[in-house]
Protein backbone atom coordinates (compact mmCIF):
# COMPACT_ATOMS: atom_id res chain seq x y z
CA UNK A 1 0.00 0.00 0.00
CA UNK A 2 1.11 3.56 -0.64
CA UNK A 3 1.23 4.61 2.98
CA UNK A 4 3.20 1.59 4.19
CA UNK A 5 5.61 1.90 1.24
CA UNK A 6 6.19 5.64 1.57
CA UNK A 7 6.35 5.99 5.34
CA UNK A 8 9.94 4.66 5.75
CA UNK A 9 11.14 7.26 3.24
CA UNK A 10 9.25 10.00 5.06
CA UNK A 11 10.72 8.88 8.36
CA UNK A 12 14.28 8.81 7.01
CA UNK A 13 13.77 12.24 5.50
CA UNK A 14 12.66 13.66 8.81
CA UNK A 15 15.57 12.11 10.67
CA UNK A 16 18.03 13.46 8.08
CA UNK A 17 16.50 16.92 8.46
CA UNK A 18 16.85 16.71 12.22
CA UNK A 19 20.50 15.60 12.08
CA UNK A 20 21.36 18.31 9.53
CA UNK A 21 19.95 21.09 11.69
CA UNK A 22 21.82 19.84 14.74
CA UNK A 23 25.04 19.62 12.73
CA UNK A 24 24.62 23.21 11.55
CA UNK A 25 24.06 24.30 15.14
CA UNK A 26 27.28 22.61 16.24
CA UNK A 27 29.43 24.35 13.61
CA UNK A 28 27.87 27.73 14.26
CA UNK A 29 25.89 28.00 11.04
CA UNK A 30 22.55 28.17 12.85
CA UNK A 31 21.24 29.49 16.19
CA UNK A 32 22.36 27.36 19.13
CA UNK A 33 18.80 26.68 20.27
CA UNK A 34 18.23 24.62 17.11
CA UNK A 35 20.36 21.91 18.68
CA UNK A 36 17.70 21.49 21.30
CA UNK A 37 14.81 21.13 18.85
CA UNK A 38 13.36 17.64 18.70
CA UNK A 39 11.56 16.61 15.53
CA UNK A 40 9.00 13.85 15.60
CA UNK A 41 9.02 12.33 12.09
CA UNK A 42 5.49 11.05 12.41
CA UNK A 43 4.04 14.42 13.39
CA UNK A 44 6.39 16.39 11.14
CA UNK A 45 4.98 14.58 8.10
CA UNK A 46 1.53 14.12 9.62
CA UNK A 47 -0.36 15.80 6.79
CA UNK A 48 1.50 13.86 4.09
CA UNK A 49 0.96 10.56 5.87
CA UNK A 50 -2.73 11.34 6.36
CA UNK A 51 -3.13 12.10 2.67
CA UNK A 52 -1.45 8.84 1.71
CA UNK A 53 -3.78 6.91 4.01
CA UNK A 54 -6.77 8.56 2.39
CA UNK A 55 -5.49 7.78 -1.12
CA UNK A 56 -4.95 4.16 -0.02
CA UNK A 57 -8.62 3.83 0.89
CA UNK A 58 -9.88 5.66 -2.20
CA UNK A 59 -7.89 3.46 -4.59
CA UNK A 60 -8.79 0.27 -2.80
CA UNK A 61 -12.49 1.21 -2.79
CA UNK A 62 -12.30 1.03 -6.58
CA UNK A 63 -10.86 -2.49 -6.76
CA UNK A 64 -11.56 -4.17 -3.41
CA UNK A 65 -14.19 -2.25 -1.40
CA UNK A 66 -14.62 -4.91 1.27
CA UNK A 67 -10.89 -4.97 1.93
CA UNK A 68 -10.88 -1.16 2.05
CA UNK A 69 -13.67 -1.24 4.65
CA UNK A 70 -11.67 -3.67 6.78
CA UNK A 71 -8.61 -1.41 6.67
CA UNK A 72 -10.77 1.59 7.61
CA UNK A 73 -12.18 -0.36 10.56
CA UNK A 74 -8.71 -1.37 11.71
CA UNK A 75 -7.71 2.29 11.82
CA UNK A 76 -10.95 3.29 13.56
CA UNK A 77 -10.56 0.62 16.24
CA UNK A 78 -6.90 1.27 17.03
CA UNK A 79 -6.73 2.99 20.39
CA UNK A 80 -4.42 5.88 21.27
CA UNK A 81 -4.49 6.04 25.07
CA UNK A 82 -3.69 9.23 26.95
CA UNK A 83 -0.21 9.50 28.46
CA UNK A 84 0.34 7.96 31.88
CA UNK A 85 0.36 11.39 33.53
CA UNK A 86 -2.28 13.91 32.44
CA UNK A 87 -4.13 16.82 33.95
CA UNK A 88 -6.79 14.35 35.07
CA UNK A 89 -4.29 12.56 37.26
CA UNK A 90 -3.05 13.70 40.65
CA UNK A 91 -0.16 12.51 42.75
CA UNK A 92 -2.49 11.43 45.54
CA UNK A 93 -5.19 8.89 44.83
CA UNK A 94 -6.34 6.60 47.58
CA UNK A 95 -8.12 4.19 45.25
CA UNK A 96 -7.58 0.49 45.72
CA UNK A 97 -6.12 -1.00 42.57
CA UNK A 98 -6.14 -4.46 41.12
CA UNK A 99 -4.90 -6.02 37.89
CA UNK A 100 -6.74 -9.02 36.49
CA UNK A 101 -6.24 -11.12 33.37
CA UNK A 102 -8.86 -11.23 30.64
CA UNK A 103 -8.28 -12.83 27.28
CA UNK A 104 -4.59 -13.13 28.07
CA UNK A 105 -4.30 -9.38 28.69
CA UNK A 106 -3.83 -7.36 31.84
CA UNK A 107 -6.83 -5.21 32.84
CA UNK A 108 -6.28 -2.47 35.41
CA UNK A 109 -9.10 -1.54 37.82
CA UNK A 110 -9.64 1.02 40.55
CA UNK A 111 -12.02 0.74 43.48
CA UNK A 112 -13.45 3.61 45.53
CA UNK A 113 -15.71 3.71 48.57
CA UNK A 114 -16.66 1.12 51.21
CA UNK A 115 -16.27 -2.48 50.09
CA UNK A 116 -19.72 -3.41 51.41
CA UNK A 117 -21.47 -0.49 49.71
CA UNK A 118 -23.91 -0.79 46.79
CA UNK A 119 -21.89 -1.25 43.62
CA UNK A 120 -21.58 1.17 40.70
CA UNK A 121 -19.58 0.57 37.53
CA UNK A 122 -18.15 3.72 35.92
CA UNK A 123 -16.61 3.53 32.43
CA UNK A 124 -14.55 6.15 30.58
CA UNK A 125 -14.79 6.97 26.89
CA UNK A 126 -12.75 6.10 23.80
CA UNK A 127 -9.02 6.75 24.24
CA UNK A 128 -9.68 7.77 27.85
CA UNK A 129 -8.73 6.30 31.19
CA UNK A 130 -10.26 5.64 34.59
CA UNK A 131 -8.73 8.72 36.22
CA UNK A 132 -10.85 11.00 34.01
CA UNK A 133 -13.86 10.04 36.15
CA UNK A 134 -12.08 10.70 39.43
CA UNK A 135 -14.12 13.62 40.80
CA UNK A 136 -17.42 11.94 39.98
CA UNK A 137 -16.50 8.60 41.52
CA UNK A 138 -15.19 10.29 44.67
CA UNK A 139 -18.53 12.08 45.04
CA UNK A 140 -20.34 8.74 44.70
CA UNK A 141 -17.95 7.01 47.09
CA UNK A 142 -18.63 9.67 49.75
CA UNK A 143 -22.32 8.73 49.49
CA UNK A 144 -21.40 5.17 50.44
CA UNK A 145 -21.22 3.50 47.05
CA UNK A 146 -18.55 1.04 46.04
CA UNK A 147 -17.44 2.39 42.66
CA UNK A 148 -15.48 0.16 40.29
CA UNK A 149 -13.61 1.99 37.54
CA UNK A 150 -11.69 -0.11 34.99
CA UNK A 151 -9.27 1.02 32.33
CA UNK A 152 -10.93 -0.55 29.30
CA UNK A 153 -8.79 -3.00 27.31
CA UNK A 154 -6.37 -1.01 25.18
CA UNK A 155 -6.76 2.06 27.40
CA UNK A 156 -4.90 3.54 30.35
CA UNK A 157 -2.86 0.88 32.13
CA UNK A 158 -4.70 -2.03 30.49
CA UNK A 159 -3.07 -4.05 27.72
CA UNK A 160 -3.99 -4.08 24.05
CA UNK A 161 -4.24 -1.59 21.19
CA UNK A 162 -7.17 -2.53 18.98
CA UNK A 163 -10.75 -3.28 20.01
CA UNK A 164 -14.21 -2.67 18.62
CA UNK A 165 -17.03 -1.24 20.72
CA UNK A 166 -18.61 -4.69 20.55
CA UNK A 167 -15.44 -6.29 21.95
CA UNK A 168 -15.27 -3.81 24.83
CA UNK A 169 -18.94 -4.26 25.70
CA UNK A 170 -18.49 -8.03 25.75
CA UNK A 171 -15.38 -7.67 27.90
CA UNK A 172 -17.35 -5.74 30.55
CA UNK A 173 -20.14 -8.33 30.47
CA UNK A 174 -17.59 -11.12 30.96
CA UNK A 175 -15.51 -9.37 33.61
CA UNK A 176 -18.52 -8.63 35.81
CA UNK A 177 -20.79 -11.55 34.98
CA UNK A 178 -21.15 -12.41 38.70
CA UNK A 179 -21.74 -8.84 39.88
CA UNK A 180 -25.01 -6.93 40.19
CA UNK A 181 -24.75 -3.16 40.03
CA UNK A 182 -27.05 -0.45 41.29
CA UNK A 183 -25.97 1.61 38.30
CA UNK A 184 -23.67 1.44 35.29
CA UNK A 185 -22.34 4.82 34.14
CA UNK A 186 -20.64 5.40 30.79
CA UNK A 187 -19.10 8.65 29.59
CA UNK A 188 -19.03 9.52 25.89
CA UNK A 189 -18.32 6.36 23.85
CA UNK A 190 -18.40 4.53 27.19
CA UNK A 191 -22.15 5.17 27.14
CA UNK A 192 -22.53 3.01 24.03
CA UNK A 193 -20.05 0.43 25.31
CA UNK A 194 -21.89 -0.01 28.62
CA UNK A 195 -25.18 -0.25 26.72
CA UNK A 196 -23.74 -3.12 24.70
CA UNK A 197 -22.52 -4.74 27.93
CA UNK A 198 -25.99 -4.57 29.53
CA UNK A 199 -27.50 -5.97 26.36
CA UNK A 200 -25.08 -8.89 26.65
CA UNK A 201 -25.95 -9.75 30.23
CA UNK A 202 -24.27 -7.21 32.51
CA UNK A 203 -26.65 -6.87 35.47
CA UNK A 204 -27.63 -3.38 36.58
CA UNK A 205 -30.73 -1.66 37.96
CA UNK A 206 -29.84 1.65 36.28
CA UNK A 207 -28.10 2.74 33.10
CA UNK A 208 -26.62 6.25 32.99
CA UNK A 209 -24.96 7.41 29.75
CA UNK A 210 -23.24 10.82 30.05
CA UNK A 211 -22.42 12.88 26.96
CA UNK A 212 -22.88 9.74 24.87
CA UNK A 213 -23.34 9.59 21.08
CA UNK A 214 -26.72 8.28 20.00
CA UNK A 215 -25.40 5.37 17.93
CA UNK A 216 -22.32 3.62 16.63
CA UNK A 217 -23.57 4.30 13.13
CA UNK A 218 -23.38 8.07 13.77
CA UNK A 219 -19.83 7.68 15.10
CA UNK A 220 -18.80 5.81 11.96
CA UNK A 221 -20.38 8.49 9.77
CA UNK A 222 -18.38 11.13 11.61
CA UNK A 223 -15.21 9.07 11.24
CA UNK A 224 -15.71 8.67 7.48
CA UNK A 225 -16.37 12.41 7.16
CA UNK A 226 -13.42 13.54 9.29
CA UNK A 227 -11.04 11.11 7.56
CA UNK A 228 -12.41 12.34 4.20
CA UNK A 229 -13.02 8.79 3.09
CA UNK A 230 -15.40 8.10 0.19
CA UNK A 231 -18.99 8.17 1.44
CA UNK A 232 -19.63 4.87 -0.35
CA UNK A 233 -17.27 3.17 2.13
CA UNK A 234 -19.83 3.47 4.95
CA UNK A 235 -22.22 0.70 3.73
CA UNK A 236 -19.26 -1.67 3.38
CA UNK A 237 -18.11 -0.86 6.93
CA UNK A 238 -21.63 -1.40 8.25
CA UNK A 239 -21.99 -4.76 6.46
CA UNK A 240 -18.60 -5.89 7.76
CA UNK A 241 -19.61 -5.17 11.38
CA UNK A 242 -22.99 -6.82 10.86
CA UNK A 243 -21.38 -10.02 9.55
CA UNK A 244 -18.74 -9.99 12.29
CA UNK A 245 -21.03 -9.41 15.28
CA UNK A 246 -24.57 -10.00 14.07
CA UNK A 247 -25.67 -6.48 15.09
CA UNK A 248 -25.71 -3.58 12.59
CA UNK A 249 -23.98 -0.41 13.86
CA UNK A 250 -27.27 1.45 13.44
CA UNK A 251 -28.83 -0.85 16.06
CA UNK A 252 -26.15 0.08 18.63
CA UNK A 253 -28.05 3.14 19.80
CA UNK A 254 -31.76 3.87 20.30
CA UNK A 255 -32.74 0.37 19.15
CA UNK A 256 -30.39 -1.16 21.73
CA UNK A 257 -31.50 1.26 24.48
CA UNK A 258 -35.15 0.44 23.81
CA UNK A 259 -34.41 -3.25 24.37
CA UNK A 260 -32.84 -2.77 27.81
CA UNK A 261 -35.11 -3.49 30.77
CA UNK A 262 -33.44 -0.94 33.07
CA UNK A 263 -34.17 2.54 34.36
CA UNK A 264 -32.22 5.01 32.26
CA UNK A 265 -30.92 8.48 33.09
CA UNK A 266 -29.39 10.33 30.13
CA UNK A 267 -27.11 13.20 31.14
CA UNK A 268 -25.77 15.76 28.68
CA UNK A 269 -24.33 19.25 28.46
CA UNK A 270 -26.55 21.53 26.36
CA UNK A 271 -23.58 23.21 24.65
CA UNK A 272 -21.50 20.08 24.06
CA UNK A 273 -19.96 20.68 20.62
CA UNK A 274 -18.29 17.26 20.46
CA UNK A 275 -21.51 15.28 20.89
CA UNK A 276 -24.59 17.38 20.19
CA UNK A 277 -27.46 17.47 22.67
CA UNK A 278 -29.77 15.89 20.06
CA UNK A 279 -27.93 12.61 20.74
CA UNK A 280 -29.13 12.67 24.36
CA UNK A 281 -32.69 13.48 23.31
CA UNK A 282 -32.76 10.48 20.98
CA UNK A 283 -31.44 8.12 23.67
CA UNK A 284 -33.84 9.39 26.34
CA UNK A 285 -36.81 9.10 23.99
CA UNK A 286 -35.87 5.52 23.09
CA UNK A 287 -35.44 4.28 26.68
CA UNK A 288 -38.29 2.28 28.19
CA UNK A 289 -38.08 4.09 31.52
CA UNK A 290 -35.93 7.09 30.74
CA UNK A 291 -35.20 10.54 32.10
CA UNK A 292 -33.16 13.35 30.55
CA UNK A 293 -31.02 15.72 32.61
CA UNK A 294 -29.30 18.63 30.85
CA UNK A 295 -26.61 20.90 32.23
CA UNK A 296 -25.44 24.31 31.05
CA UNK A 297 -21.99 25.84 31.32
CA UNK A 298 -19.81 22.76 31.06
CA UNK A 299 -17.92 20.90 28.35
CA UNK A 300 -18.02 17.37 27.01
CA UNK A 301 -15.52 16.37 29.70
CA UNK A 302 -16.07 18.79 32.58
CA UNK A 303 -19.72 17.76 32.85
CA UNK A 304 -18.33 14.78 34.79
CA UNK A 305 -17.18 17.17 37.52
CA UNK A 306 -20.48 19.05 37.88
CA UNK A 307 -21.89 18.74 41.44
CA UNK A 308 -25.45 18.81 40.08
CA UNK A 309 -24.64 15.77 37.96
CA UNK A 310 -23.41 13.88 41.02
CA UNK A 311 -26.56 14.85 42.93
CA UNK A 312 -28.76 13.81 40.03
CA UNK A 313 -27.10 10.41 39.78
CA UNK A 314 -27.41 9.57 43.49
CA UNK A 315 -31.02 10.84 43.54
CA UNK A 316 -31.92 8.74 40.51
CA UNK A 317 -30.43 5.60 42.05
CA UNK A 318 -32.14 6.24 45.39
CA UNK A 319 -35.55 6.74 43.77
CA UNK A 320 -35.19 3.35 42.15
CA UNK A 321 -34.23 1.70 45.43
CA UNK A 322 -37.24 3.23 47.19
CA UNK A 323 -39.73 2.25 44.49
C-alpha positions as CSV (number, residue, x, y, z in Angstrom):
1,X,0.0,0.0,0.0
2,X,1.1,3.6,-0.6
3,X,1.2,4.6,3.0
4,X,3.2,1.6,4.2
5,X,5.6,1.9,1.2
6,X,6.2,5.6,1.6
7,X,6.3,6.0,5.3
8,X,9.9,4.7,5.7
9,X,11.1,7.3,3.2
10,X,9.2,10.0,5.1
11,X,10.7,8.9,8.4
12,X,14.3,8.8,7.0
13,X,13.8,12.2,5.5
14,X,12.7,13.7,8.8
15,X,15.6,12.1,10.7
16,X,18.0,13.5,8.1
17,X,16.5,16.9,8.5
18,X,16.9,16.7,12.2
19,X,20.5,15.6,12.1
20,X,21.4,18.3,9.5
21,X,20.0,21.1,11.7
22,X,21.8,19.8,14.7
23,X,25.0,19.6,12.7
24,X,24.6,23.2,11.6
25,X,24.1,24.3,15.1
26,X,27.3,22.6,16.2
27,X,29.4,24.3,13.6
28,X,27.9,27.7,14.3
29,X,25.9,28.0,11.0
30,X,22.5,28.2,12.8
31,X,21.2,29.5,16.2
32,X,22.4,27.4,19.1
33,X,18.8,26.7,20.3
34,X,18.2,24.6,17.1
35,X,20.4,21.9,18.7
36,X,17.7,21.5,21.3
37,X,14.8,21.1,18.9
38,X,13.4,17.6,18.7
39,X,11.6,16.6,15.5
40,X,9.0,13.9,15.6
41,X,9.0,12.3,12.1
42,X,5.5,11.1,12.4
43,X,4.0,14.4,13.4
44,X,6.4,16.4,11.1
45,X,5.0,14.6,8.1
46,X,1.5,14.1,9.6
47,X,-0.4,15.8,6.8
48,X,1.5,13.9,4.1
49,X,1.0,10.6,5.9
50,X,-2.7,11.3,6.4
51,X,-3.1,12.1,2.7
52,X,-1.4,8.8,1.7
53,X,-3.8,6.9,4.0
54,X,-6.8,8.6,2.4
55,X,-5.5,7.8,-1.1
56,X,-5.0,4.2,0.0
57,X,-8.6,3.8,0.9
58,X,-9.9,5.7,-2.2
59,X,-7.9,3.5,-4.6
60,X,-8.8,0.3,-2.8
61,X,-12.5,1.2,-2.8
62,X,-12.3,1.0,-6.6
63,X,-10.9,-2.5,-6.8
64,X,-11.6,-4.2,-3.4
65,X,-14.2,-2.2,-1.4
66,X,-14.6,-4.9,1.3
67,X,-10.9,-5.0,1.9
68,X,-10.9,-1.2,2.1
69,X,-13.7,-1.2,4.6
70,X,-11.7,-3.7,6.8
71,X,-8.6,-1.4,6.7
72,X,-10.8,1.6,7.6
73,X,-12.2,-0.4,10.6
74,X,-8.7,-1.4,11.7
75,X,-7.7,2.3,11.8
76,X,-10.9,3.3,13.6
77,X,-10.6,0.6,16.2
78,X,-6.9,1.3,17.0
79,X,-6.7,3.0,20.4
80,X,-4.4,5.9,21.3
81,X,-4.5,6.0,25.1
82,X,-3.7,9.2,27.0
83,X,-0.2,9.5,28.5
84,X,0.3,8.0,31.9
85,X,0.4,11.4,33.5
86,X,-2.3,13.9,32.4
87,X,-4.1,16.8,33.9
88,X,-6.8,14.4,35.1
89,X,-4.3,12.6,37.3
90,X,-3.1,13.7,40.7
91,X,-0.2,12.5,42.7
92,X,-2.5,11.4,45.5
93,X,-5.2,8.9,44.8
94,X,-6.3,6.6,47.6
95,X,-8.1,4.2,45.2
96,X,-7.6,0.5,45.7
97,X,-6.1,-1.0,42.6
98,X,-6.1,-4.5,41.1
99,X,-4.9,-6.0,37.9
100,X,-6.7,-9.0,36.5
101,X,-6.2,-11.1,33.4
102,X,-8.9,-11.2,30.6
103,X,-8.3,-12.8,27.3
104,X,-4.6,-13.1,28.1
105,X,-4.3,-9.4,28.7
106,X,-3.8,-7.4,31.8
107,X,-6.8,-5.2,32.8
108,X,-6.3,-2.5,35.4
109,X,-9.1,-1.5,37.8
110,X,-9.6,1.0,40.6
111,X,-12.0,0.7,43.5
112,X,-13.4,3.6,45.5
113,X,-15.7,3.7,48.6
114,X,-16.7,1.1,51.2
115,X,-16.3,-2.5,50.1
116,X,-19.7,-3.4,51.4
117,X,-21.5,-0.5,49.7
118,X,-23.9,-0.8,46.8
119,X,-21.9,-1.2,43.6
120,X,-21.6,1.2,40.7
121,X,-19.6,0.6,37.5
122,X,-18.2,3.7,35.9
123,X,-16.6,3.5,32.4
124,X,-14.6,6.2,30.6
125,X,-14.8,7.0,26.9
126,X,-12.7,6.1,23.8
127,X,-9.0,6.7,24.2
128,X,-9.7,7.8,27.8
129,X,-8.7,6.3,31.2
130,X,-10.3,5.6,34.6
131,X,-8.7,8.7,36.2
132,X,-10.8,11.0,34.0
133,X,-13.9,10.0,36.2
134,X,-12.1,10.7,39.4
135,X,-14.1,13.6,40.8
136,X,-17.4,11.9,40.0
137,X,-16.5,8.6,41.5
138,X,-15.2,10.3,44.7
139,X,-18.5,12.1,45.0
140,X,-20.3,8.7,44.7
141,X,-18.0,7.0,47.1
142,X,-18.6,9.7,49.7
143,X,-22.3,8.7,49.5
144,X,-21.4,5.2,50.4
145,X,-21.2,3.5,47.0
146,X,-18.5,1.0,46.0
147,X,-17.4,2.4,42.7
148,X,-15.5,0.2,40.3
149,X,-13.6,2.0,37.5
150,X,-11.7,-0.1,35.0
151,X,-9.3,1.0,32.3
152,X,-10.9,-0.5,29.3
153,X,-8.8,-3.0,27.3
154,X,-6.4,-1.0,25.2
155,X,-6.8,2.1,27.4
156,X,-4.9,3.5,30.3
157,X,-2.9,0.9,32.1
158,X,-4.7,-2.0,30.5
159,X,-3.1,-4.1,27.7
160,X,-4.0,-4.1,24.0
161,X,-4.2,-1.6,21.2
162,X,-7.2,-2.5,19.0
163,X,-10.8,-3.3,20.0
164,X,-14.2,-2.7,18.6
165,X,-17.0,-1.2,20.7
166,X,-18.6,-4.7,20.6
167,X,-15.4,-6.3,22.0
168,X,-15.3,-3.8,24.8
169,X,-18.9,-4.3,25.7
170,X,-18.5,-8.0,25.7
171,X,-15.4,-7.7,27.9
172,X,-17.4,-5.7,30.5
173,X,-20.1,-8.3,30.5
174,X,-17.6,-11.1,31.0
175,X,-15.5,-9.4,33.6
176,X,-18.5,-8.6,35.8
177,X,-20.8,-11.6,35.0
178,X,-21.1,-12.4,38.7
179,X,-21.7,-8.8,39.9
180,X,-25.0,-6.9,40.2
181,X,-24.7,-3.2,40.0
182,X,-27.1,-0.5,41.3
183,X,-26.0,1.6,38.3
184,X,-23.7,1.4,35.3
185,X,-22.3,4.8,34.1
186,X,-20.6,5.4,30.8
187,X,-19.1,8.6,29.6
188,X,-19.0,9.5,25.9
189,X,-18.3,6.4,23.9
190,X,-18.4,4.5,27.2
191,X,-22.1,5.2,27.1
192,X,-22.5,3.0,24.0
193,X,-20.0,0.4,25.3
194,X,-21.9,0.0,28.6
195,X,-25.2,-0.2,26.7
196,X,-23.7,-3.1,24.7
197,X,-22.5,-4.7,27.9
198,X,-26.0,-4.6,29.5
199,X,-27.5,-6.0,26.4
200,X,-25.1,-8.9,26.7
201,X,-25.9,-9.8,30.2
202,X,-24.3,-7.2,32.5
203,X,-26.6,-6.9,35.5
204,X,-27.6,-3.4,36.6
205,X,-30.7,-1.7,38.0
206,X,-29.8,1.7,36.3
207,X,-28.1,2.7,33.1
208,X,-26.6,6.2,33.0
209,X,-25.0,7.4,29.8
210,X,-23.2,10.8,30.1
211,X,-22.4,12.9,27.0
212,X,-22.9,9.7,24.9
213,X,-23.3,9.6,21.1
214,X,-26.7,8.3,20.0
215,X,-25.4,5.4,17.9
216,X,-22.3,3.6,16.6
217,X,-23.6,4.3,13.1
218,X,-23.4,8.1,13.8
219,X,-19.8,7.7,15.1
220,X,-18.8,5.8,12.0
221,X,-20.4,8.5,9.8
222,X,-18.4,11.1,11.6
223,X,-15.2,9.1,11.2
224,X,-15.7,8.7,7.5
225,X,-16.4,12.4,7.2
226,X,-13.4,13.5,9.3
227,X,-11.0,11.1,7.6
228,X,-12.4,12.3,4.2
229,X,-13.0,8.8,3.1
230,X,-15.4,8.1,0.2
231,X,-19.0,8.2,1.4
232,X,-19.6,4.9,-0.4
233,X,-17.3,3.2,2.1
234,X,-19.8,3.5,4.9
235,X,-22.2,0.7,3.7
236,X,-19.3,-1.7,3.4
237,X,-18.1,-0.9,6.9
238,X,-21.6,-1.4,8.2
239,X,-22.0,-4.8,6.5
240,X,-18.6,-5.9,7.8
241,X,-19.6,-5.2,11.4
242,X,-23.0,-6.8,10.9
243,X,-21.4,-10.0,9.6
244,X,-18.7,-10.0,12.3
245,X,-21.0,-9.4,15.3
246,X,-24.6,-10.0,14.1
247,X,-25.7,-6.5,15.1
248,X,-25.7,-3.6,12.6
249,X,-24.0,-0.4,13.9
250,X,-27.3,1.4,13.4
251,X,-28.8,-0.8,16.1
252,X,-26.2,0.1,18.6
253,X,-28.1,3.1,19.8
254,X,-31.8,3.9,20.3
255,X,-32.7,0.4,19.2
256,X,-30.4,-1.2,21.7
257,X,-31.5,1.3,24.5
258,X,-35.1,0.4,23.8
259,X,-34.4,-3.2,24.4
260,X,-32.8,-2.8,27.8
261,X,-35.1,-3.5,30.8
262,X,-33.4,-0.9,33.1
263,X,-34.2,2.5,34.4
264,X,-32.2,5.0,32.3
265,X,-30.9,8.5,33.1
266,X,-29.4,10.3,30.1
267,X,-27.1,13.2,31.1
268,X,-25.8,15.8,28.7
269,X,-24.3,19.3,28.5
270,X,-26.5,21.5,26.4
271,X,-23.6,23.2,24.7
272,X,-21.5,20.1,24.1
273,X,-20.0,20.7,20.6
274,X,-18.3,17.3,20.5
275,X,-21.5,15.3,20.9
276,X,-24.6,17.4,20.2
277,X,-27.5,17.5,22.7
278,X,-29.8,15.9,20.1
279,X,-27.9,12.6,20.7
280,X,-29.1,12.7,24.4
281,X,-32.7,13.5,23.3
282,X,-32.8,10.5,21.0
283,X,-31.4,8.1,23.7
284,X,-33.8,9.4,26.3
285,X,-36.8,9.1,24.0
286,X,-35.9,5.5,23.1
287,X,-35.4,4.3,26.7
288,X,-38.3,2.3,28.2
289,X,-38.1,4.1,31.5
290,X,-35.9,7.1,30.7
291,X,-35.2,10.5,32.1
292,X,-33.2,13.3,30.5
293,X,-31.0,15.7,32.6
294,X,-29.3,18.6,30.8
295,X,-26.6,20.9,32.2
296,X,-25.4,24.3,31.1
297,X,-22.0,25.8,31.3
298,X,-19.8,22.8,31.1
299,X,-17.9,20.9,28.3
300,X,-18.0,17.4,27.0
301,X,-15.5,16.4,29.7
302,X,-16.1,18.8,32.6
303,X,-19.7,17.8,32.8
304,X,-18.3,14.8,34.8
305,X,-17.2,17.2,37.5
306,X,-20.5,19.0,37.9
307,X,-21.9,18.7,41.4
308,X,-25.5,18.8,40.1
309,X,-24.6,15.8,38.0
310,X,-23.4,13.9,41.0
311,X,-26.6,14.8,42.9
312,X,-28.8,13.8,40.0
313,X,-27.1,10.4,39.8
314,X,-27.4,9.6,43.5
315,X,-31.0,10.8,43.5
316,X,-31.9,8.7,40.5
317,X,-30.4,5.6,42.0
318,X,-32.1,6.2,45.4
319,X,-35.6,6.7,43.8
320,X,-35.2,3.3,42.2
321,X,-34.2,1.7,45.4
322,X,-37.2,3.2,47.2
323,X,-39.7,2.3,44.5
